[in-house]
């Protein structure tokens, strides 16, 4: 249970950071922001493990950068599709 809450909290933080890094409005709800951030975190962890930088002796800057990068990419891809599907311009 605690792990799920932690994933959602980190997902929300990454989603908000991703929205702040993108220019222009992203008319997506907070729950979608959280899910996209969590998805970015999972993808970033997977890629970090694949390239061998998932666990280091210090702060995992590369892993965190990958997580944020994937969160930004997901928000950038999903926000326009969400807006278009809702009929907003």
N, CA, C and O atoms as CSV, one atom per row, in Angstrom:
chain,resi,resn,atom,element,x,y,z
A,1,UNK,N,N,0.821,-1.189,0.000
A,1,UNK,CA,C,0.000,0.000,0.000
A,1,UNK,C,C,0.870,1.260,0.000
A,1,UNK,O,O,0.613,2.201,-0.750
A,2,UNK,N,N,1.906,1.267,0.852
A,2,UNK,CA,C,2.792,2.427,0.928
A,2,UNK,C,C,3.520,2.641,-0.386
A,2,UNK,O,O,3.737,3.779,-0.803
A,3,UNK,N,N,3.902,1.543,-1.045
A,3,UNK,CA,C,4.610,1.668,-2.315
A,3,UNK,C,C,3.715,2.298,-3.378
A,3,UNK,O,O,4.190,3.113,-4.170
A,4,UNK,N,N,2.437,1.942,-3.415
A,4,UNK,CA,C,1.515,2.533,-4.365
A,4,UNK,C,C,1.366,4.035,-4.128
A,4,UNK,O,O,1.353,4.815,-5.080
A,5,UNK,N,N,1.254,4.438,-2.878
A,5,UNK,CA,C,1.175,5.869,-2.554
A,5,UNK,C,C,2.446,6.599,-2.975
A,5,UNK,O,O,2.381,7.715,-3.489
A,6,UNK,N,N,3.589,5.980,-2.761
A,6,UNK,CA,C,4.858,6.573,-3.153
A,6,UNK,C,C,4.932,6.740,-4.676
A,6,UNK,O,O,5.378,7.776,-5.169
A,7,UNK,N,N,4.494,5.716,-5.416
A,7,UNK,CA,C,4.494,5.791,-6.879
A,7,UNK,C,C,3.601,6.925,-7.354
A,7,UNK,O,O,3.978,7.675,-8.254
A,8,UNK,N,N,2.415,7.057,-6.756
A,8,UNK,CA,C,1.497,8.115,-7.158
A,8,UNK,C,C,2.037,9.498,-6.797
A,8,UNK,O,O,1.861,10.448,-7.561
A,9,UNK,N,N,2.690,9.620,-5.647
A,9,UNK,CA,C,3.280,10.904,-5.253
A,9,UNK,C,C,4.403,11.299,-6.208
A,9,UNK,O,O,4.446,12.435,-6.680
A,10,UNK,N,N,5.293,10.385,-6.488
A,10,UNK,CA,C,6.388,10.657,-7.422
A,10,UNK,C,C,5.830,10.933,-8.818
A,10,UNK,O,O,6.324,11.811,-9.524
A,11,UNK,N,N,4.812,10.192,-9.210
A,11,UNK,CA,C,4.177,10.433,-10.501
A,11,UNK,C,C,3.581,11.823,-10.595
A,11,UNK,O,O,3.687,12.480,-11.631
A,12,UNK,N,N,2.953,12.278,-9.513
A,12,UNK,CA,C,2.377,13.618,-9.514
A,12,UNK,C,C,3.470,14.678,-9.618
A,12,UNK,O,O,3.334,15.639,-10.376
A,13,UNK,N,N,4.546,14.507,-8.865
A,13,UNK,CA,C,5.653,15.473,-8.904
A,13,UNK,C,C,6.275,15.513,-10.296
A,13,UNK,O,O,6.512,16.593,-10.836
A,14,UNK,N,N,6.541,14.350,-10.877
A,14,UNK,CA,C,7.128,14.313,-12.219
A,14,UNK,C,C,6.170,14.884,-13.255
A,14,UNK,O,O,6.598,15.581,-14.175
A,15,UNK,N,N,4.882,14.597,-13.118
A,15,UNK,CA,C,3.903,15.140,-14.053
A,15,UNK,C,C,3.819,16.654,-13.984
A,15,UNK,O,O,3.743,17.324,-15.014
A,16,UNK,N,N,3.832,17.197,-12.770
A,16,UNK,CA,C,3.788,18.659,-12.614
A,16,UNK,C,C,5.056,19.290,-13.177
A,16,UNK,O,O,4.986,20.307,-13.868
A,17,UNK,N,N,6.215,18.699,-12.889
A,17,UNK,CA,C,7.466,19.217,-13.456
A,17,UNK,C,C,7.434,19.162,-14.984
A,17,UNK,O,O,7.882,20.093,-15.652
A,18,UNK,N,N,6.910,18.081,-15.526
A,18,UNK,CA,C,6.823,17.954,-16.989
A,18,UNK,C,C,5.935,19.046,-17.567
A,18,UNK,O,O,6.263,19.631,-18.599
A,19,UNK,N,N,4.814,19.325,-16.912
A,19,UNK,CA,C,3.916,20.369,-17.402
A,19,UNK,C,C,4.564,21.743,-17.307
A,19,UNK,O,O,4.331,22.600,-18.160
A,20,UNK,N,N,5.376,21.958,-16.274
A,20,UNK,CA,C,6.059,23.239,-16.128
A,20,UNK,C,C,7.139,23.426,-17.190
A,20,UNK,O,O,7.389,24.549,-17.629
A,21,UNK,N,N,7.777,22.340,-17.602
A,21,UNK,CA,C,8.843,22.429,-18.595
A,21,UNK,C,C,8.320,22.630,-20.011
A,21,UNK,O,O,9.043,23.129,-20.874
A,22,UNK,N,N,7.084,22.251,-20.254
A,22,UNK,CA,C,6.502,22.424,-21.582
A,22,UNK,C,C,5.888,23.809,-21.708
A,22,UNK,O,O,5.319,24.335,-20.751
A,23,UNK,N,N,6.003,24.380,-22.861
A,23,UNK,CA,C,5.403,25.693,-23.100
A,23,UNK,C,C,3.965,25.507,-23.561
A,23,UNK,O,O,3.628,24.525,-24.222
A,24,UNK,N,N,3.142,26.452,-23.206
A,24,UNK,CA,C,1.745,26.417,-23.626
A,24,UNK,C,C,0.874,25.652,-22.647
A,24,UNK,O,O,1.371,24.972,-21.750
A,25,UNK,N,N,-0.418,25.773,-22.831
A,25,UNK,CA,C,-1.338,25.118,-21.900
A,25,UNK,C,C,-1.466,23.620,-22.173
A,25,UNK,O,O,-1.441,23.167,-23.317
A,26,UNK,N,N,-1.600,22.888,-21.104
A,26,UNK,CA,C,-1.912,21.469,-21.189
A,26,UNK,C,C,-3.207,21.273,-20.401
A,26,UNK,O,O,-3.205,21.234,-19.171
A,27,UNK,N,N,-4.289,21.153,-21.126
A,27,UNK,CA,C,-5.603,21.053,-20.495
A,27,UNK,C,C,-5.914,19.602,-20.144
A,27,UNK,O,O,-6.837,19.003,-20.696
A,28,UNK,N,N,-5.134,19.047,-19.223
A,28,UNK,CA,C,-5.370,17.679,-18.779
A,28,UNK,C,C,-5.649,17.710,-17.278
A,28,UNK,O,O,-5.137,18.576,-16.569
A,29,UNK,N,N,-6.455,16.774,-16.794
A,29,UNK,CA,C,-6.770,16.754,-15.365
A,29,UNK,C,C,-5.580,16.304,-14.520
A,29,UNK,O,O,-4.611,15.735,-15.024
A,30,UNK,N,N,-5.684,16.576,-13.226
A,30,UNK,CA,C,-4.577,16.264,-12.312
A,30,UNK,C,C,-4.307,14.769,-12.254
A,30,UNK,O,O,-3.152,14.363,-12.123
A,31,UNK,N,N,-5.347,13.936,-12.349
A,31,UNK,CA,C,-5.142,12.495,-12.262
A,31,UNK,C,C,-4.387,11.971,-13.480
A,31,UNK,O,O,-3.601,11.031,-13.369
A,32,UNK,N,N,-4.624,12.579,-14.642
A,32,UNK,CA,C,-3.893,12.177,-15.834
A,32,UNK,C,C,-2.439,12.647,-15.749
A,32,UNK,O,O,-1.529,11.947,-16.193
A,33,UNK,N,N,-2.227,13.829,-15.180
A,33,UNK,CA,C,-0.865,14.310,-14.937
A,33,UNK,C,C,-0.111,13.322,-14.062
A,33,UNK,O,O,1.050,13.011,-14.330
A,34,UNK,N,N,-0.771,12.824,-13.008
A,34,UNK,CA,C,-0.143,11.879,-12.090
A,34,UNK,C,C,0.158,10.553,-12.794
A,34,UNK,O,O,1.235,9.986,-12.610
A,35,UNK,N,N,-0.772,10.063,-13.586
A,35,UNK,CA,C,-0.547,8.800,-14.290
A,35,UNK,C,C,0.568,8.913,-15.327
A,35,UNK,O,O,1.370,7.992,-15.481
A,36,UNK,N,N,0.620,10.029,-16.032
A,36,UNK,CA,C,1.686,10.223,-17.021
A,36,UNK,C,C,3.046,10.348,-16.342
A,36,UNK,O,O,4.043,9.836,-16.850
A,37,UNK,N,N,3.091,11.024,-15.201
A,37,UNK,CA,C,4.335,11.107,-14.436
A,37,UNK,C,C,4.784,9.742,-13.941
A,37,UNK,O,O,5.969,9.413,-13.998
A,38,UNK,N,N,3.832,8.944,-13.453
A,38,UNK,CA,C,4.168,7.590,-12.998
A,38,UNK,C,C,4.636,6.732,-14.173
A,38,UNK,O,O,5.566,5.936,-14.038
A,39,UNK,N,N,3.987,6.898,-15.324
A,39,UNK,CA,C,4.440,6.179,-16.515
A,39,UNK,C,C,5.839,6.587,-16.933
A,39,UNK,O,O,6.647,5.748,-17.334
A,40,UNK,N,N,6.124,7.884,-16.839
A,40,UNK,CA,C,7.471,8.360,-17.138
A,40,UNK,C,C,8.500,7.790,-16.178
A,40,UNK,O,O,9.618,7.458,-16.574
A,41,UNK,N,N,8.116,7.679,-14.910
A,41,UNK,CA,C,9.028,7.103,-13.915
A,41,UNK,C,C,9.304,5.637,-14.222
A,41,UNK,O,O,10.448,5.189,-14.133
A,42,UNK,N,N,8.278,4.894,-14.578
A,42,UNK,CA,C,8.468,3.481,-14.900
A,42,UNK,C,C,9.322,3.298,-16.154
A,42,UNK,O,O,10.221,2.457,-16.184
A,43,UNK,N,N,9.039,4.086,-17.180
A,43,UNK,CA,C,9.847,3.998,-18.396
A,43,UNK,C,C,11.297,4.406,-18.137
A,43,UNK,O,O,12.225,3.766,-18.631
A,44,UNK,N,N,11.485,5.473,-17.361
A,44,UNK,CA,C,12.840,5.917,-17.022
A,44,UNK,C,C,13.613,4.870,-16.247
A,44,UNK,O,O,14.800,4.654,-16.497
A,45,UNK,N,N,12.936,4.210,-15.295
A,45,UNK,CA,C,13.588,3.132,-14.544
A,45,UNK,C,C,13.963,1.975,-15.453
A,45,UNK,O,O,15.046,1.401,-15.330
A,46,UNK,N,N,13.059,1.635,-16.367
A,46,UNK,CA,C,13.342,0.520,-17.276
A,46,UNK,C,C,14.543,0.824,-18.162
A,46,UNK,O,O,15.423,-0.020,-18.328
A,47,UNK,N,N,14.582,2.013,-18.726
A,47,UNK,CA,C,15.706,2.378,-19.601
A,47,UNK,C,C,16.997,2.484,-18.797
A,47,UNK,O,O,18.058,2.074,-19.269
A,48,UNK,N,N,16.914,3.031,-17.585
A,48,UNK,CA,C,18.111,3.130,-16.742
A,48,UNK,C,C,18.666,1.745,-16.424
A,48,UNK,O,O,19.881,1.547,-16.423
A,49,UNK,N,N,17.789,0.794,-16.158
A,49,UNK,CA,C,18.243,-0.576,-15.923
A,49,UNK,C,C,18.828,-1.201,-17.172
A,49,UNK,O,O,19.797,-1.957,-17.104
A,50,UNK,N,N,18.233,-0.880,-18.318
A,50,UNK,CA,C,18.698,-1.435,-19.584
A,50,UNK,C,C,20.094,-0.937,-19.941
A,50,UNK,O,O,20.907,-1.695,-20.468
A,51,UNK,N,N,20.379,0.352,-19.652
A,51,UNK,CA,C,21.707,0.889,-19.985
A,51,UNK,C,C,22.696,0.774,-18.827
A,51,UNK,O,O,23.854,1.170,-18.953
A,52,UNK,N,N,22.233,0.230,-17.696
A,52,UNK,CA,C,23.138,-0.069,-16.592
A,52,UNK,C,C,23.396,1.062,-15.614
A,52,UNK,O,O,24.430,1.062,-14.945
A,53,UNK,N,N,22.495,2.022,-15.508
A,53,UNK,CA,C,22.705,3.136,-14.567
A,53,UNK,C,C,21.572,3.238,-13.542
A,53,UNK,O,O,21.357,4.301,-12.959
A,54,UNK,N,N,20.857,2.149,-13.323
A,54,UNK,CA,C,19.718,2.201,-12.408
A,54,UNK,C,C,20.148,2.412,-10.968
A,54,UNK,O,O,19.541,3.211,-10.256
A,55,UNK,N,N,21.168,1.722,-10.531
A,55,UNK,CA,C,21.641,1.841,-9.148
A,55,UNK,C,C,23.105,2.267,-9.143
A,55,UNK,O,O,23.972,1.581,-9.685
A,56,UNK,N,N,23.353,3.397,-8.528
A,56,UNK,CA,C,24.725,3.887,-8.395
A,56,UNK,C,C,25.006,4.118,-6.922
A,56,UNK,O,O,24.111,3.988,-6.087
A,57,UNK,N,N,26.248,4.460,-6.600
A,57,UNK,CA,C,26.606,4.654,-5.197
A,57,UNK,C,C,26.125,5.995,-4.654
A,57,UNK,O,O,26.086,6.182,-3.438
A,58,UNK,N,N,25.765,6.915,-5.510
A,58,UNK,CA,C,25.299,8.225,-5.073
A,58,UNK,C,C,23.874,8.474,-5.535
A,58,UNK,O,O,23.063,7.552,-5.626
A,59,UNK,N,N,23.588,9.714,-5.819
A,59,UNK,CA,C,22.274,10.068,-6.345
A,59,UNK,C,C,22.208,9.644,-7.807
A,59,UNK,O,O,23.136,9.895,-8.576
A,60,UNK,N,N,21.132,9.015,-8.178
A,60,UNK,CA,C,20.974,8.488,-9.535
A,60,UNK,C,C,20.481,9.572,-10.482
A,60,UNK,O,O,19.330,9.542,-10.918
A,61,UNK,N,N,21.347,10.529,-10.801
A,61,UNK,CA,C,20.947,11.672,-11.622
A,61,UNK,C,C,20.504,11.249,-13.007
A,61,UNK,O,O,19.534,11.789,-13.538
A,62,UNK,N,N,21.197,10.294,-13.600
A,62,UNK,CA,C,20.843,9.860,-14.946
A,62,UNK,C,C,19.465,9.207,-14.940
A,62,UNK,O,O,18.654,9.462,-15.830
A,63,UNK,N,N,19.196,8.371,-13.947
A,63,UNK,CA,C,17.885,7.724,-13.843
A,63,UNK,C,C,16.786,8.762,-13.675
A,63,UNK,O,O,15.736,8.669,-14.311
A,64,UNK,N,N,17.028,9.757,-12.814
A,64,UNK,CA,C,16.022,10.798,-12.587
A,64,UNK,C,C,15.810,11.648,-13.838
A,64,UNK,O,O,14.681,12.037,-14.138
A,65,UNK,N,N,16.877,11.935,-14.561
A,65,UNK,CA,C,16.749,12.694,-15.808
A,65,UNK,C,C,15.945,11.898,-16.838
A,65,UNK,O,O,15.126,12.465,-17.561
A,66,UNK,N,N,16.178,10.595,-16.902
A,66,UNK,CA,C,15.403,9.751,-17.812
A,66,UNK,C,C,13.924,9.731,-17.416
A,66,UNK,O,O,13.047,9.811,-18.276
A,67,UNK,N,N,13.658,9.627,-16.132
A,67,UNK,CA,C,12.268,9.635,-15.666
A,67,UNK,C,C,11.568,10.933,-16.050
A,67,UNK,O,O,10.454,10.912,-16.573
A,68,UNK,N,N,12.219,12.051,-15.792
A,68,UNK,CA,C,11.630,13.343,-16.130
A,68,UNK,C,C,11.477,13.503,-17.639
A,68,UNK,O,O,10.470,14.028,-18.113
A,69,UNK,N,N,12.470,13.054,-18.386
A,69,UNK,CA,C,12.392,13.133,-19.841
A,69,UNK,C,C,11.222,12.343,-20.401
A,69,UNK,O,O,10.521,12.816,-21.294
A,70,UNK,N,N,11.011,11.148,-19.884
A,70,UNK,CA,C,9.875,10.352,-20.343
A,70,UNK,C,C,8.552,10.962,-19.897
A,70,UNK,O,O,7.570,10.900,-20.636
A,71,UNK,N,N,8.509,11.546,-18.711
A,71,UNK,CA,C,7.289,12.209,-18.261
A,71,UNK,C,C,6.960,13.397,-19.164
A,71,UNK,O,O,5.802,13.601,-19.528
A,72,UNK,N,N,7.971,14.177,-19.523
A,72,UNK,CA,C,7.765,15.309,-20.435
A,72,UNK,C,C,7.255,14.805,-21.790
A,72,UNK,O,O,6.321,15.370,-22.358
A,73,UNK,N,N,7.869,13.750,-22.293
A,73,UNK,CA,C,7.448,13.206,-23.593
A,73,UNK,C,C,6.005,12.708,-23.534
A,73,UNK,O,O,5.234,12.946,-24.463
A,74,UNK,N,N,5.634,12.026,-22.463
A,74,UNK,CA,C,4.267,11.526,-22.348
A,74,UNK,C,C,3.256,12.663,-22.254
A,74,UNK,O,O,2.207,12.615,-22.898
A,75,UNK,N,N,3.564,13.683,-21.458
A,75,UNK,CA,C,2.652,14.822,-21.351
A,75,UNK,C,C,2.557,15.534,-22.699
A,75,UNK,O,O,1.469,15.936,-23.112
A,76,UNK,N,N,3.685,15.691,-23.382
A,76,UNK,CA,C,3.686,16.370,-24.683
A,76,UNK,C,C,2.875,15.596,-25.724
A,76,UNK,O,O,2.271,16.202,-26.609
A,77,UNK,N,N,2.855,14.278,-25.627
A,77,UNK,CA,C,2.097,13.466,-26.577
A,77,UNK,C,C,0.615,13.358,-26.211
A,77,UNK,O,O,-0.249,13.414,-27.085
A,78,UNK,N,N,0.330,13.205,-24.931
A,78,UNK,CA,C,-1.045,12.923,-24.514
A,78,UNK,C,C,-1.884,14.184,-24.369
A,78,UNK,O,O,-3.075,14.157,-24.680
A,79,UNK,N,N,-1.303,15.285,-23.908
A,79,UNK,CA,C,-2.091,16.507,-23.667
A,79,UNK,C,C,-2.823,16.998,-24.921
A,79,UNK,O,O,-4.013,17.301,-24.834
A,80,UNK,N,N,-2.165,17.090,-26.079
A,80,UNK,CA,C,-2.918,17.526,-27.267
A,80,UNK,C,C,-4.012,16.526,-27.669
A,80,UNK,O,O,-5.092,16.929,-28.101
A,81,UNK,N,N,-3.736,15.242,-27.529
A,81,UNK,CA,C,-4.736,14.232,-27.870
A,81,UNK,C,C,-5.929,14.317,-26.917
A,81,UNK,O,O,-7.078,14.172,-27.336
A,82,UNK,N,N,-5.650,14.553,-25.633
A,82,UNK,CA,C,-6.717,14.700,-24.639
A,82,UNK,C,C,-7.580,15.920,-24.970
A,82,UNK,O,O,-8.808,15.848,-24.945
A,83,UNK,N,N,-6.930,17.025,-25.275
A,83,UNK,CA,C,-7.650,18.254,-25.606
A,83,UNK,C,C,-8.499,18.060,-26.858
A,83,UNK,O,O,-9.651,18.493,-26.910
A,84,UNK,N,N,-7.926,17.412,-27.860
A,84,UNK,CA,C,-8.659,17.189,-29.109
A,84,UNK,C,C,-9.851,16.266,-28.884
A,84,UNK,O,O,-10.917,16.480,-29.460
A,85,UNK,N,N,-9.680,15.245,-28.053
A,85,UNK,CA,C,-10.777,14.303,-27.816
A,85,UNK,C,C,-11.910,14.937,-27.009
A,85,UNK,O,O,-13.052,14.482,-27.075
A,86,UNK,N,N,-11.599,15.971,-26.260
A,86,UNK,CA,C,-12.603,16.671,-25.458
A,86,UNK,C,C,-13.242,17.832,-26.216
A,86,UNK,O,O,-14.180,18.450,-25.712
A,87,UNK,N,N,-12.752,18.137,-27.414
A,87,UNK,CA,C,-13.342,19.177,-28.235
A,87,UNK,C,C,-12.926,20.583,-27.862
A,87,UNK,O,O,-13.560,21.539,-28.307
A,88,UNK,N,N,-11.871,20.749,-27.053
A,88,UNK,CA,C,-11.383,22.090,-26.697
A,88,UNK,C,C,-10.322,22.511,-27.691
A,88,UNK,O,O,-9.628,21.681,-28.277
A,89,UNK,N,N,-10.208,23.817,-27.868
A,89,UNK,CA,C,-9.173,24.333,-28.778
A,89,UNK,C,C,-8.333,25.335,-28.078
A,89,UNK,O,O,-7.407,25.886,-28.672
